[in-house]
Amino acid sequence: MDERVEKKVETGIETRTGVSRSGRALGNLRTFSSLKNRVYRFYYAGMLGQMASMNMQQIASGLLLERLTGSPAIVGLMSLANAIPMLVFSLFGGVIADRIEKKLMLILGQAAFAVLSLGVAIALNVDYLSAARQGSWWILVLSSGLQGVVMGLAMPSRAAIINDIVSGEELMNAISLNFMGMNALQLVAPVAAGFLVDAFDFKAVYYAMTVFYLIAIVLFTFVAATGKRAAPRGNAVTQVKQGLEYVWRQENIRLVLFLSVAAVVLSSPWGMLMPFFVDDILHVGAGGMGILLSTSGAGAVLASILLASLPNRRRGMIMLVGALLLGLSLCGFASSRLWLLSLLLIALVGIGGTLTMTLTNTLVQYYADDNYRGRVMSLFMMQFGLASFGNFASGLIGQEFGVQWAVGSFAIVLVLVAVFALAVLPQIRMLD
């Protein structure tokens, strides 16, 4: 039997054989089986605190910058500022994940996020960041860049620790529940953020984000240490090189990473350019933007529940079908000017995106060797930095030709990539 299937965490973390009474009750349902693990429950709750903040920021930062500047290119610049440090530091974040206790990186990452959101809140509160102060938008761009540094260093540990907490056969369930929680928050957090913007202005959102990050810190302190494996030999640069060589030798991991990068980069512009859709095309404002993002979250929750309930079969095929659905639904959304049709299509975007992201994450972690998982996940996390380059390019396209062309052109390429993979990559279609 594959050692990934047999693996039990050797650091005292409870597995199927050592669960609490409440954990056994949850474990009776396959959909929620990972929640019977007490350590995973603390991790899961802390993750929800972080993702509540990030979902609220998705409304606040883009909409605030759009209202300060009115420029798709500058909104794209904010994404680019996030991308460069994320790409630079992600590889070293993978080395950190393979060398030190991942729990420490979870806590330090949340603390840094809290400081950044509090800084923006204070700048808004004292009216330094405002339309009246021309050029003050640089604060949002700088904050986005610093967030990129933190994400590059800390996110590989956050992703890789799941495999240390649950056994191999529970990995897809745990990752699916992770996405389900994040997407459930997308039902509530954007609407809450839109309400806070309309009722109290943007500073209320950033103060709320700070509180959620602090809650996440408290919850992550209850996550048991997962233990450290033997540190890889050589300096950090050597270890990065070893990780890259390992991924290049593993064809399945390499192909899944490529498809994941393509899906993320080509689908990301809709989120960044959403403020222009809601203000200029659909004419529904901040509240409508919250409803659109919540509708996408509803579709994503449905997809997460489905994946959490499925056995570990044909995961490669489902991943590719999800990518195709994502591309097709984005093509439709980009061309729609009807509110109800846009709501339906954005729900399909949520379904397709979750199928793709959950399964690429699962397959990469499942097939990666324990000693390289942190570095493999650093490459997985780099896709979000690369997506920011795509966002910047789509911002330039939107500035010149309109945001509908920007989102639609990227989506068409995604459809072509998914069709190509379905047609000529049988080894990915057959992955379980």
Residue, then its C-alpha position, 0 to 999 in steps of 0.5 A: m500500500d502507498e505510504r501516503v495512504e498509510k501515513k499517520v502523523e507521528t507527532g502526537i496529533e490525533t488521527r482516526t484512531g484518537v478523536s474526541r466525542s464530537g469528532r466521532a459524531l462529525g466523522n460519521l459523515r464522509t463530507f465532514s470526516s476531517l473535522k473529527n480531527r481536533v487539531y484540524r478543527f483549530y486550524y480550520a477555525g483559524m483559517l476562517g478568520q484569515m479568509a474572512s479578512m481576505n474576502m472583505q479585502q477583495i471588496a474594499s481594496g479594489l473598489l477603494l482604488e477604483r474610486l480614488t483613481g478611476s483607472p483599471a491600469i492602476v488597479g492592475l498595478m496594485s496586483l503587480a505590486n503584490a505579484i513581484p515580492m510573492l514570486v521572489f519570496s515564495l520559493f524561499g517560503g517553501v524552503i522555510a516550510d520544509r525546515i522549520e515548524k509550520k505553525l510558527m509561520l502561520i502565526l507570524g503571517q497573521a500578525a503581519f497581515a493584521v499590522l498591514s490592515l490596521g495601517v490602512a485603516i488608520a490612514l483612512n481614519v485620519d483622511y490621509l488616504s482619500a480622494a482629496r489627497q491626490g496620489s495617496w493611493w500609493i498606500l494601497v499599492l505599498s500595502s499590497g506589495l508587503q502582503g505579497v512578501v508575507m504571502g510568499l514566506a508564509m503561505p507555503s507553510r499554511a498549505a503544506i501543514i494540512n498534509d501533516i495534520v490529516s492522513g493521505e486518504e483524508l487529504m482531498n476531504a480536508i482541502s475540500l472543507n478548506f475551500m468550502g469554508m473559504n467559499a462560505l465566507q464569500l457568501v457573507a463577507p463581501v456582502a458585509a464589506g459592501f454594507l460597511v462601505d455604504a454605511f460607514d466608509f472603507k475604514a470600517v472594513y479594514y478595522a474589521m479585517t484587523v480583528f479577524y486576523l487577531i482571532a486567527i492568531v489566537l486559534f492557530t496557537f491551539v494547533a499542535a506542533t506538527g514536528k520538523r523533519a530532518a532539515p534539507r542539506g545545503n543553503a537556501v538557494t541550493q534547496v530551492k534548486q533541488g526543489l525545482e529539479y524534483v518537480w521537473r522530474q515528476e511529470n504528473i506534478r509538473l503538468v498539474l502545476f502548469l494547468s493550475v497556473a494557467a487556470v489561475v492566471l487566466s481566470s483572475p482578471w474577473g475579480m480584479l476588474m469586478p468594480f468596473f463591471v458593477d459600476d459601469i456595466l451592470h450599474v449595481g454598486a458596492g452592494g451589487m458587487g457583494i451579491l455577485l461575489s456571494t453568488s460565486g461563493a454559493g456555487a463554490v460551496l456547492a462544489s466543495i461539498l460535492l468534492a468532500s463527499l466523493p471518493n478519491r477517483r478520477r480526480g484528474m478528469i474532474m479537475l480538467v472539466g472544472a477548468l473548462l467550465l470555469g473558462l466557458s462561464l467567464c466567457g459568458f459573464a464577460s459578455s453579459r449586461l443582464w443582472l440575472l444572467s450575470l448572477l447565474l454565470i458567476a455561480l458557475v464561475g464559483i463551481g468551476g474555479t473550486l473544482t479546479m483549485t481544490l483538485t490541483n491542490t490535492l493532487v500536487q500535495y498527494y503525489a509530492d514526497d514529504n521532504y519536498r512538499g513545502r517547496v512544491m507548495s511554494l511553486f503552487m503558491m507562486q501562481f497567485g503572484l503570476a496571476s497578478f502579472g495577468n491582472f496587470a496585463s488585463g488592466l491594460i487591455g481593459q484601459e484600451f478596449g474595455v473590461q469585457w474584452a479583458v476578461g473575455s479574451f483571457a477566458i477564451v485562452l483558458v477554454l483552449v488550454a482545458v480542451f487541449a489538456l482533455a484531448v492530449l494529456p491522458q495521464i492527467r485525465m486518469l489521475d486518481 
